[in-house]
Amino acid sequence: MFMNILAPLWGTIVVLGLLAAAASIPHLRKERRR
């Protein structure tokens, strides 16, 4: 029961985490150049 509910939630959390990391990496690199 719980696994069927948590499976899509973990999937979205992982995707959001990857998107946030991909968006923050270039931002950090720009700050380091300054």
Distance bins in CASP14 RR format, pairs under 12 A and 6 or more apart:
PFRMAT RR
TARGET T0000
AUTHOR 0000-0000-0000
RMODE 2
METHOD distances of the structure
MODEL  1
1 7 0 0 0 0 0 1 0 0 0 0 0
2 9 0 0 0 0 0 1 0 0 0 0 0
2 10 0 0 0 0 0 1 0 0 0 0 0
3 9 0 0 0 0 0 1 0 0 0 0 0
3 10 0 0 0 0 1 0 0 0 0 0 0
4 10 0 0 0 0 0 1 0 0 0 0 0
5 11 0 0 0 0 0 1 0 0 0 0 0
6 12 0 0 0 0 0 1 0 0 0 0 0
6 13 0 0 0 0 1 0 0 0 0 0 0
6 14 0 0 0 0 0 1 0 0 0 0 0
7 13 0 0 0 0 0 1 0 0 0 0 0
7 14 0 0 0 0 0 1 0 0 0 0 0
8 14 0 0 0 0 0 1 0 0 0 0 0
8 15 0 0 0 0 0 1 0 0 0 0 0
9 15 0 0 0 0 0 1 0 0 0 0 0
9 16 0 0 0 0 0 1 0 0 0 0 0
10 16 0 0 0 0 0 1 0 0 0 0 0
10 17 0 0 0 0 0 1 0 0 0 0 0
11 17 0 0 0 0 1 0 0 0 0 0 0
11 18 0 0 0 0 0 1 0 0 0 0 0
11 19 0 0 0 0 0 1 0 0 0 0 0
12 18 0 0 0 0 0 1 0 0 0 0 0
12 19 0 0 0 0 0 1 0 0 0 0 0
13 19 0 0 0 0 0 1 0 0 0 0 0
13 20 0 0 0 0 0 1 0 0 0 0 0
14 20 0 0 0 0 0 1 0 0 0 0 0
14 21 0 0 0 0 0 1 0 0 0 0 0
15 21 0 0 0 0 0 1 0 0 0 0 0
15 22 0 0 0 0 0 1 0 0 0 0 0
16 22 0 0 0 0 0 1 0 0 0 0 0
16 23 0 0 0 0 0 1 0 0 0 0 0
17 23 0 0 0 0 1 0 0 0 0 0 0
17 24 0 0 0 0 1 0 0 0 0 0 0
17 25 0 0 0 0 0 1 0 0 0 0 0
18 24 0 0 0 0 0 1 0 0 0 0 0
18 25 0 0 0 0 0 1 0 0 0 0 0
19 25 0 0 0 0 0 1 0 0 0 0 0
20 27 0 0 0 0 0 1 0 0 0 0 0
21 27 0 0 0 0 0 1 0 0 0 0 0
21 28 0 0 0 0 0 1 0 0 0 0 0
22 28 0 0 0 0 0 1 0 0 0 0 0
22 29 0 0 0 0 0 1 0 0 0 0 0
23 29 0 0 0 0 0 1 0 0 0 0 0
23 30 0 0 0 0 0 1 0 0 0 0 0
24 30 0 0 0 0 0 1 0 0 0 0 0
24 31 0 0 0 0 0 1 0 0 0 0 0
25 31 0 0 0 0 0 1 0 0 0 0 0
25 32 0 0 0 0 0 1 0 0 0 0 0
26 32 0 0 0 0 0 1 0 0 0 0 0
26 33 0 0 0 0 0 1 0 0 0 0 0
27 33 0 0 0 0 0 1 0 0 0 0 0
27 34 0 0 0 0 0 1 0 0 0 0 0
28 34 0 0 0 0 0 1 0 0 0 0 0
END
